[in-house]
Amino acid sequence: MNTLLTQGIHIPQLGFGTFRMPGGDCQPAVESALEVGYRHIDTAEMYQNEAAVGAAIAAAALPREALHVTTKVWHEHLGPGAIERALESSLAKLGLDYVDLYMIHWPAAGMNLPAALQVLEAQRQAGRIRAIGVCNFNLPLLRLAVEEVGAAIACHQVEYHPFLDQGPMLAYLRSQRIPLVAYAPLAQGRAAADPTLARIGSKHGASAAQIAIAWLLDQPGVIAIPKAQRRASQVANLQAVNLRLDDQDRAAIAALPKGQRFVTPPFAPRWDA
């Protein structure tokens, strides 16, 4: 598995997402993912499955340094003292002394971003987190964090798949040498049914979903975190790292409609800002 080095940590390029995977279903799914070879697990306090993720990690009995674990602080917990309490709770549920990456899950209206990032940096220096990240920031917010606050942002997690253009965001992140972590990389299941991706897949002996993942991993500085509860799907997603697309494949995917955003909560920032 390729890893991307950023802010002193190595992040496996293909991770295992756990969004909308409640506790009862989450532990066996994560145990299976670790058994088949995943070493990058992505969770969040909002997912309400950190305890299940922690139990799966404990059951796997892998060396802690062999794992990359990401969790996130919810946008309602960015005020004074709240980040520290949220992190303490996450670590306790995960059963870990530290997480590799701790991220602001969504920006909050009226948040004091410099203060929040300063708290994260203090926690990094204290050894409770190894690196800092942000999720779902638009370009102005990201520039504020990187250029004005000067935060050591290790990566930025946003929705990204073959049906959504992230060109301007990718260009900025690459200029700053910050990886993009693609969530919803299968467009919440839509990629699996896309005829263009299926046609490319038939050429490579692969599924449409595998092509969607391979397309993301084909791009410099991009990490993908697909979710899969079934072991067969977990293995299939993992096998996508071995696919090699050609220029014809890339052109066909580039021609797909690119304005389809599927994660649009009411508190999301303005993406056109």
Secondary structure, DSSP 8 states (H G I E B T S, - for coil): --EEEETTEEEESB-EE-TT--HHHHHHHHHHHHHHT--EEE--GGGT-HHHHHHHHHHHT--GGG-EEEEEE-GGG-STTHHHHHHHHHHHHHT-S-BSEEEE-S--TT--HHHHHHHHHHHHHTTSBS-EEEES--HHHHHIIIIIS---EEEEEEE--TTB--HHHHHHHHHTT--EEEESTTTTTGGGG-HHHHHHHHHHT--HHHHHHHHHHTSTTEEE-----SHHHHHHHHHGGG----HHHHHHHHTS--B------TT---TT-
